[in-house]
Amino acid sequence: FVPSRDFLPRGSGIVTRRPLILQLIFSKTEYAEFLHCKSKKFTDFDEVRQEIEAETDRVTGTNKGISPVPINLRVYSPHVLNLTLIDLPGITKVPVGDQPQDIEFQIRDMILQFISRESSLILAVTPANMDLANSDALKMAKEVDPQGLRTIGVITKLDLMDEGTDARDVLENKLLPLRRGYIGVVNRSQKDIDGKKDIRAALAAERKFFLSHPAYRHMAERMGTPHLQRVLNQQLTNHIRETLPSLRSKLQSQLLSLEKEVEEYKNFRPDDPARKTKALLQMVQQFGVDFEKRIEGSGDQVDTLELSGGARINRIFHERFPFELVKMEFDEKDLRREISYAIKNIHGVRQTGLFTPDLAFEAIVKKQVVKLKEPCLKCVDLVIQELINTVRQCTSKLGSYPRLREETERIVTTHIREREGKTKDQV
């Protein structure tokens, strides 16, 4: 018999509010340690639970807040295999307490961050008293693992199903088939946990449930927590065997590139003026590339929150400027009267000619064109402002070199201001 340890917090509502990275490490002695307090070794696992709860509250507050910052826990024991497990928050739809309005999307992003890794196995847990087709866990697993190569289905709460119903089709992998199949488990109820029901007794009760249930009796040997442990161990071993070659080649190529880089730095002299000049040129060049990308488009980091750079300038030309023109008031009656006066004034005492004199035409047209001057100059101002903002965004990468950043901004901004004067003259 292998003694089991009970140290993960349990309760109603959302209990896991930060990812818990649990590293199981085979060792002769049994103790636990947290990354945030490495000096302390925990031998009482009730204290481990209290520390998980306290550390969760330290970052998220006591009122159901969540955080993607993980808690790292290592458990050393002679009864474990070397294995890393990640306990993630359950998917929740409605915010409670201090939870943000977009709680569902925050948790979803947090989960995807972990399950998207090709090297990880996904344990998709679904309660049996819920329609499998609506399972968020399976839905998300399918998004990142459409072939189902690294997803293991776990069905819980089989003892809570309505009388006369069972999950036989699911557990026989007929309803929503998974390459690695499903395993049913019966965990302790909250009442059992509150009553400190022994894990050994809980496992015995689970075994009895499967052996005595008419729908699951024929597959009792493939059900239950001990079988899940064995399957996980086996699946993980196979998974490591499959992913190791590609992981190895990836590490080798990384090692080669690092060795190449190390070779470059072997003769590195920090005061070498040639190296400093090269670094300076590279940074200035990068600034130029970044600026061009922001104006021309196709940047390496696309802003999805607001328009910036070239897109904003585009909007100034195609939305703001036409809008300013449309706003201009224009009275045809006044214009006709002005044309009439202009023609008469040009002719003076002479008899009015057959053709409109050029001077009259020019006077009227100039008067109308002047109306365009203000919106055109306003348009130039807006574009200049956007260019200066873009310069500031592009120099953010030079943050480590404040003087270089300041000088780059000054030179480029001065150049923009010079061009502004010429542009306004042209307009």
Disulfide bonds with the S-S distance in Angstrom:
none
